[in-house]
Amino acid sequence: MTTLTVLAAGEQLPEDVGKSGPLGLLLIVVLLIATALLVRSMSKHLKKVPRSFDPEDRVEIPDTPAELLEGPAPGEDLLDTLRRAPRAIEPPRSERPRSDGAAGDPRDR
């Protein structure tokens, strides 16, 4: 009878095998919520991406060298603008008293 009892006990499965616990359910729910938030965030970011990354102002490349000489040279407009603009950096001004007695900075006296 002891061998029969041992064989019968070996065939039984433990009570918790095949059942998911509440912790597993909680884990699945948390992962689903995190996935939903990530998808929502990604869709917001994708709406900000432009449809095309091509530059709007296309530069035309000339076919022949003769076309290179036509019109102003590249960057000539910028150089003209910079030549007409006032200087951003001026040389330092000398405010020290002169040897000829002219007035200078009062703090230097």
C-alpha positions as CSV (number, residue, x, y, z in Angstrom):
1,M,0.0,0.0,0.0
2,T,2.9,2.4,0.5
3,T,4.0,2.2,-3.1
4,L,0.4,2.9,-4.3
5,T,0.3,6.0,-2.0
6,V,3.6,7.3,-3.3
7,L,2.5,6.9,-7.0
8,A,-0.8,8.7,-6.3
9,A,1.0,11.5,-4.5
10,G,3.5,11.9,-7.4
11,E,0.7,12.4,-10.0
12,Q,-0.9,15.3,-8.2
13,L,0.1,18.8,-9.2
14,P,0.6,21.5,-6.6
15,E,-2.3,23.7,-5.9
16,D,-0.9,27.0,-7.4
17,V,0.4,25.6,-10.7
18,G,-1.4,27.1,-13.7
19,K,-3.0,30.0,-11.9
20,S,-1.8,33.6,-12.2
21,G,-1.8,35.6,-9.1
22,P,-3.0,39.2,-8.5
23,L,0.6,40.4,-8.8
24,G,0.8,39.1,-12.4
25,L,-2.4,40.9,-13.3
26,L,-1.1,44.1,-11.7
27,L,2.1,43.8,-13.7
28,I,0.2,43.3,-17.0
29,V,-2.1,46.3,-16.3
30,V,0.9,48.6,-15.4
31,L,2.7,47.5,-18.6
32,L,-0.4,48.2,-20.7
33,I,-0.8,51.7,-19.2
34,A,2.9,52.5,-19.8
35,T,2.6,51.3,-23.4
36,A,-0.5,53.5,-24.0
37,L,1.3,56.5,-22.6
38,L,4.4,55.9,-24.7
39,V,2.2,55.6,-27.9
40,R,0.4,58.8,-27.1
41,S,3.6,60.7,-26.5
42,M,5.2,59.3,-29.7
43,S,2.2,60.4,-31.8
44,K,2.4,63.9,-30.4
45,H,6.1,64.1,-31.4
46,L,5.4,62.7,-34.8
47,K,2.9,65.4,-35.5
48,K,5.6,68.0,-35.1
49,V,7.9,66.4,-37.7
50,P,7.7,68.1,-41.1
51,R,6.5,66.1,-44.1
52,S,9.7,66.7,-46.0
53,F,13.2,67.7,-45.0
54,D,13.9,69.1,-48.4
55,P,15.0,72.8,-48.3
56,E,12.3,75.2,-49.4
57,D,14.7,77.5,-51.3
58,R,16.3,75.3,-53.8
59,V,19.7,76.3,-55.2
60,E,19.9,75.8,-58.9
61,I,23.2,74.4,-60.1
62,P,24.3,75.7,-63.5
63,D,24.9,73.3,-66.3
64,T,27.7,75.1,-68.0
65,P,30.6,77.2,-66.8
66,A,29.2,80.2,-68.7
67,E,26.2,80.2,-66.5
68,L,28.5,80.6,-63.5
69,L,29.6,84.0,-64.7
70,E,26.1,85.3,-65.2
71,G,24.6,87.4,-62.3
72,P,26.3,88.3,-59.0
73,A,28.9,86.1,-57.5
74,P,27.7,83.9,-54.6
75,G,27.8,85.9,-51.3
76,E,28.1,89.2,-53.1
77,D,24.8,90.4,-51.6
78,L,26.0,89.6,-48.1
79,L,29.2,91.4,-48.6
80,D,27.4,94.5,-49.9
81,T,25.1,94.4,-46.8
82,L,28.1,94.1,-44.5
83,R,29.9,97.0,-46.2
84,R,26.9,99.3,-45.8
85,A,26.3,98.3,-42.2
86,P,27.9,100.3,-39.3
87,R,30.7,98.7,-37.5
88,A,29.7,96.5,-34.6
89,I,33.1,96.9,-32.9
90,E,34.6,100.3,-32.6
91,P,38.2,101.0,-31.6
92,P,38.6,102.1,-27.9
93,R,38.3,105.8,-27.2
94,S,41.1,107.6,-25.5
95,E,39.7,109.6,-22.6
96,R,43.0,110.3,-20.8
97,P,44.1,113.9,-20.2
98,R,46.2,115.2,-22.9
99,S,49.6,116.9,-22.5
100,D,48.2,120.1,-24.1
101,G,45.8,120.7,-21.2
102,A,42.6,119.6,-22.9
103,A,39.8,118.1,-20.7
104,G,39.7,114.4,-20.5
105,D,38.0,111.9,-18.2
106,P,37.5,113.6,-14.7
107,R,38.3,110.3,-13.0
108,D,41.9,110.3,-14.4
109,R,42.8,113.5,-12.5
